[in-house]
């Protein structure tokens, strides 16, 4: 009987832990957009690659005034990663979910 009680308590703790992780770690799309909206930066794409050591994330390395910054775009469904090329300038407009991409021939906006 004690064995079943221990198993039931262990299972309850496990379910509680799963529930707690889902409740207190919100990685929703809406949360991402709220944080992304406040960000403002501009820079030039200096490297574009697939990070095979990190779940094949689509990575962009952007040279900003403050230094280089790496960003991944694996969860992005807008096609941003496919559009951007090395040498393009990227401008993230503050209080917006849009990014302006400028290259030698084209200027376009992508909305996240």
C-alpha positions as CSV (number, residue, x, y, z in Angstrom):
1,X,0.0,0.0,0.0
2,X,2.9,2.4,0.9
3,X,4.3,1.8,-2.6
4,X,1.1,3.0,-4.3
5,X,0.9,6.1,-2.1
6,X,4.5,7.0,-2.8
7,X,3.8,6.5,-6.6
8,X,0.7,8.7,-6.4
9,X,2.5,11.4,-4.5
10,X,5.4,11.3,-7.0
11,X,3.0,11.5,-9.9
12,X,1.2,14.4,-8.3
13,X,4.4,16.3,-7.8
14,X,5.5,15.6,-11.4
15,X,2.2,16.9,-12.8
16,X,2.4,20.0,-10.5
17,X,5.9,20.7,-11.7
18,X,4.8,20.5,-15.4
19,X,1.9,22.8,-14.7
20,X,4.2,25.3,-12.8
21,X,6.7,25.3,-15.7
22,X,4.0,26.0,-18.2
23,X,2.3,28.7,-16.1
24,X,5.4,30.6,-15.0
25,X,7.5,30.4,-18.2
26,X,5.4,32.0,-20.9
27,X,7.2,31.9,-24.2
28,X,4.1,32.8,-26.2
29,X,4.1,34.6,-29.5
30,X,2.2,37.6,-27.9
31,X,4.9,38.0,-25.2
32,X,7.6,37.8,-27.9
33,X,5.9,40.6,-29.9
34,X,5.4,42.8,-26.8
35,X,9.2,42.6,-26.0
36,X,10.2,42.9,-29.7
37,X,8.0,45.9,-30.2
38,X,10.0,48.0,-27.6
39,X,13.4,47.1,-29.2
40,X,15.2,49.6,-31.4
41,X,18.4,49.0,-33.3
42,X,20.1,49.3,-36.7
43,X,23.0,47.4,-38.2
44,X,24.4,45.5,-41.1
45,X,24.2,41.7,-41.6
46,X,27.7,40.4,-41.6
47,X,27.0,36.7,-41.4
48,X,24.1,34.3,-42.0
49,X,24.3,30.6,-41.1
50,X,22.5,27.6,-39.8
51,X,23.8,26.7,-36.3
52,X,24.1,22.9,-36.4
53,X,25.3,22.8,-32.8
54,X,22.2,24.6,-31.6
55,X,19.2,22.8,-33.0
56,X,19.9,24.1,-36.6
57,X,18.8,27.6,-35.7
58,X,18.7,30.1,-38.5
59,X,21.3,32.7,-37.3
60,X,22.1,36.3,-38.3
61,X,25.1,38.2,-37.0
62,X,24.4,41.9,-37.2
63,X,27.1,44.6,-36.8
64,X,25.6,47.4,-34.7
65,X,27.2,50.6,-33.5
66,X,27.7,48.9,-30.1
67,X,29.2,45.7,-31.5
68,X,28.1,42.5,-33.0
69,X,24.9,40.7,-32.0
70,X,23.6,37.3,-33.0
71,X,19.9,36.6,-33.3
72,X,18.0,33.5,-34.2
73,X,14.9,33.4,-36.4
74,X,13.8,29.8,-36.1
75,X,10.3,30.6,-34.8
76,X,9.7,33.4,-37.3
77,X,7.2,32.5,-40.0
78,X,7.4,35.7,-42.0
79,X,10.2,34.5,-44.2
80,X,12.6,37.2,-42.9
81,X,15.6,34.9,-42.7
82,X,15.2,33.9,-46.3
83,X,14.8,37.5,-47.5
84,X,17.8,39.0,-45.7
85,X,21.3,38.7,-47.3
86,X,24.8,39.4,-46.1
87,X,25.4,43.2,-46.5
88,X,21.8,44.2,-46.0
89,X,21.1,47.0,-43.5
90,X,18.4,46.2,-40.9
91,X,16.6,48.9,-39.0
92,X,14.2,47.9,-36.2
93,X,11.7,50.7,-35.6
94,X,10.8,51.4,-32.0
95,X,7.2,50.8,-30.9
96,X,6.6,48.7,-34.0
97,X,6.7,45.1,-35.0
98,X,8.3,46.0,-38.4
99,X,11.9,45.9,-39.6
100,X,13.1,47.9,-42.5
101,X,15.6,46.1,-44.7
102,X,17.8,48.0,-47.2
103,X,20.1,46.5,-49.7
104,X,21.7,47.9,-52.9
105,X,18.6,47.5,-55.0
106,X,15.6,47.4,-52.7
107,X,14.0,48.8,-49.6
108,X,11.2,46.7,-47.9
109,X,9.5,46.3,-44.6
110,X,8.8,43.0,-42.9
111,X,6.1,42.8,-40.1
112,X,6.5,40.2,-37.4
